[in-house]
Amino acid sequence: MAWSTEGRKTNPAAGALLAKSPPLGEGTHPFNVIATATVLATLRVRHMDADGVTVIESHDLKIPINNSIEVGSGPGTFVYFTSADEFFDVIVVDGIALGQVQASIFT
C-alpha cells in the first residue's frame, strides 16, 4: 500500500493539491483518505483520468475546525476499479485564508 501526501499546507488557494496517488494499473484498487485541518475546510477527492485533466468522479469532504476525517477504516476498506494510469487526488475546494490543512491517500 502506497502513502501519498504533499504535506501540511498553510493558507492554500482553491485548487491546491494536497495528495496524489501514483498512477494505478487496470483493475481493482483499495484506497483510504485521511485529512486534517485547523479551520473549517472543504476538500475534494477526485478519481482522475490518465490525462490528469478529466475528472471521472469526485466527492467533497467537509473537515470541521481543528479536526480530522478518515474515509475508510483500514487497508482496502474501499475498493475501486480503475483503467490504466488513472489516479486519485485530493484538492482544496475553497481557498483557506488563515489556517492549515493536510491530506493523505493510501492506495
Buried (B, 14 or more C-beta within 10 A) or exposed (E): EEEBBBEEBEEBEEEBEBBBBEEBEEEEBBBBBBBBBBBBBBBBBBBBBBEEEEEEEBEEBEBEEEEEBBBBEEEEEEEBEBEEBBBBBBBBBEEBEEBBBBBBBBB
